[in-house]
Amino acid sequence: MATDTAAHNFNPPAHDPVESLPLELHSGDRMNREEFHYIYSRMPENFRAELIDGVVYVASPAKYNHGRPITFLSALLLEYEATTPGCEVNENVTVLLDDGTEVQPDILLRICEGFGGQSRLTEDDYIDGGPEFVIEVANTTRSIDLNNKKAKYRENGVREYVVYEPTRNVFHWFDLSADKQLTLPKDNIARSIAFPGLWIDVEAVATKSLGKAKATLEAGLKTTEYATFKEQLAAAKKPGDA
């Protein structure tokens, strides 16, 4: 997780005097999103925390085995973005959900607002609303990612959710719009529901075989489903949006 909130100058919550708010955030603290956002903006730049259903979770320092899978999966999703106008990838960006939830997904893929997407950019450069597709890389956060966070993503409209555990090489794949966990087919390729043509070769992710992962993705980009999806995005595009 990462944040740039320290660079902003947020106003204190209107209903609470500044003196009544904690000076810093700790795991287990309970507050609303407005209070969390205000205190977070005053924490040190390298501090990481999320608010899930009104409860604060302070992140541990990120290790190599957390960062490397994020880099790999982001590279793959960027290939998809490059050929799919109207879609964009982001890492560790603050996402504002309901009044008690403010998270920073490891990776997200969204349809831009100008192409019919369900989330939007705020004036102060955050994402408001659930993006269509979220990936969390879970080492120390497995329980949170598979329970509290998954529930809040589902409640806030995230359509598809992946929790990848690199230490155990386990790929949890959920269709949140149908509230069910999906089973990988025998070829170990996750074919996205929210983004047709986005084929993720789970074995290639585990072995960090970028060439194999790209070849699998290229096969997905040649499908009729993907061509239809691109046409739908183009038809939904608002005049003036890139």
N, C-alpha and C positions, 0 to 999 in steps of 0.2 A: 504494500500500500504506500501511497505517496500523497503529499498535499502541497498546495501553494497558498493555503489560506493565510499564512503569516504575512503575506504581502498585502493583504486587504485590511480595510479599516471598517469593520462591522459595527453597527450600532448595538447597544445592549438591548436585550428583550424588553419590550415596552411594559410588561406586567410585573417585572422583577427589578428592584433596585440593584445596581451593580454590586453593592456591598454584600448582598445576600448570596451571590453566586460563588462557587468554589474557585480557588485560584488556579487549579490544575485539574486534569482528568486522570481518573484511576479506573481500572477494570472493576465493574460492579456498580459504579455510580449510576444513579437513575435521574433522568432529566428528559426534557423534550428536545426536539431538533433545534429549535431557535436558541436555547440555552447552550446546547452542545456546540453549535456552530460559532457562537460568540466566544466561548472559552477556548475552543480549538484554535481560533485565529490568533490567540495570544500565547500559544505554546511554542516551544523552540521549533525551528524549521524542520529538523530531522525527526520530530515526534510523529508517531503514527497511531491513529485510533479510528474506530467506527462506532456508530450508534445503531443498535439493532433492537427494534421494539422497545425503545426507551432505556436500554441498558448499554453502558459504555464497555467497549472491548479494546484494550490497549494492545497493540501488536508487539510481538517479539522482533528483534533484529532479523532481517531477511538473510538467509544463507544461500550459498551457491545453488543447492539443489532445489531451491524455490525460484530463484531468478532465471536459471537456465531454461527450464521448461516454458516459462512465460515468454522468453525471447524467441524460442523455437516456434511456439504456437502463434505468437504475434506475427512472425515473419510469414507464416502460412496464410493467416487471415489477411495480411496486407496484400498478398498475391490475389486473393479473392476481391478485395476492395479495388485493386488496380484495374480489374476488368468489369467491375459492376458499378456503374455510375449511380449515385444515390445512397451508397452504403459506406460506412466508415468504421474503422477500428480505433480503439483507444485503450491505453493501459493506465491503471491506477488513478483514474480521474474520479473526483467526488461526484456521486450520484445522489440527488435528493429524492427520496421516496415519500413516505407519509410523514406525519408530524413527529413520529418517534424514531425515524430511521434515516440515517445518512451513511452511505457505505462507499467503499473504494474498490470496485471489482478489479481483480488482477488483469482481466482482459474483457472487453465488451465489443460486440459488433451490433451496430444500430442502423436502421434506415433513417436517413436525415428527414427532418421535419418537412422540408420542401418537396419530398418525394412520398409523402404519406406516412412517415414514421410516427411512432407513438410518444417519443421523447423529444425534448427541445433543449436548446442552449439558453441559459439565463443571461441576463445583462452582465453579471459578474463572472461569466465564463464557467459555469458548472452545467451538469446535465440534470434536468428536472424530469422525473418520470422514468419508468422502467424501460431500459433498452430491450430489443427483441431477443438478444442472445448474450449470455454471460458465461465466462469460464473462471473458475477459482482453482488455483493450485494449492492443494492442502497438504501440509506437512504437520504443523502443530495446530492447525485450525480445522481439522477434519470434522469434529463434532459440531462446531458452530456452522460450518459451511453446509453440512448435510441436514441440519435441523433448523435452528432459528433463522439463518440467512436464507435457506431455501424457501421457508414458509413466507418470509417477507417479499422475496422476489416473486413468488407465485401470486401473492395478494396484490402486488403492484404491477402486474401485467407482463412480467418477463415471460416470454413464450418458451424458450429453450435454455437449459442450464446444464453445464458440465462441471463436475468436480473431479480433478485429476490428482491422484496420489502418486507422486513419482517414486517415493521410497518403497511402495508396495506394488507399483505399476498397475494400479487399479483405476479404471475409467468409469465414473458414474455419470450416466447420461439420462436426462429427464426431459420429458415433454410436459412442461408446467401448465400449458394451456389445457391439457387433458388430465393433469395431476397424476401422472404415472411415470414410472421408471422404465426406460427402454433397454432392451437387450441387444448387445452387439451381434450382428450376423456372423456367420462362420469365417468370412474373409476379414473380420476385425476392422471394417470400415464404417465409421459413423457417418451416415448421410443426413445432413441437417434437415430438419423440418421447417424451421423458420427461414432458412436461406438455401433454396434449391441449388444444387451444384456444389455446395460446400461439402466436400468429402474429406474426412479426417482419418488418415491411416493410423490407427492406434499403435500398431506395432512399430511403425516408422517413428512415431513420437517417442516411444520407449527407448528405441535404439539411436535416436537423434539422427536418423537418416533423412536429411532434408531433400535429397534427390528423389528418394522413393515417395516421400510425402507430397512433393510437388507433382510427381507423375500421377499420383492418385487424384490430386486436386484437378489436374488438367483433364483427366477422364471425366470428372464430374462437370466440368465447364463445357463439355461437348454434348451434354444431354439435352433432350427436348425440354425437360422441366426447367433447366437453367435458362434456356432461350426464352421460354414463356415468362419466367420471372423478370428477366431484363425488360421485356416488352411491357409488363405490368408497371414496373418502376418508371419507365419512360412515359407511359400514359398518365401516371399520377403526378408527374413533375409539374410544379407550379412555375408559371412564367417568370424568368429572371433568375431562377436558382441554377447553380452550377452542378 
